[in-house]
Amino acid sequence: MNEIDILRKLAAAARPDAPPDVDVAGRVLRTVRGPAPAPQTDRALWVLAAVSSVAAAVVAAVAAQSYLAWQDPLQALFGPAGMVMR
């Protein structure tokens, strides 16, 4: 007998054997999901963002008033006189 015949007999003997059942779904899903994220408790960051938003709103309001006054600079001079002339 040569080596090929021996391998064919071994292959024929191993064919009826079913492969073992292996369940890897749980391990794969755990790997895909990764570790659970840590809860974010950045309260100081939220407070800083709120204070910054309020400050930006105040600056925007002051800038809008300054821009409106800048559009007509003579109104500051003649505005009060206009009320008297009516």
Secondary structure as GFF3:
##gff-version 3
##sequence-region A 1 86
A	DSSP	alpha_helix	3	14	.	.	.	ID=ss1
A	DSSP	alpha_helix	25	33	.	.	.	ID=ss2
A	DSSP	alpha_helix	43	71	.	.	.	ID=ss3
A	DSSP	alpha_helix	75	85	.	.	.	ID=ss4
###
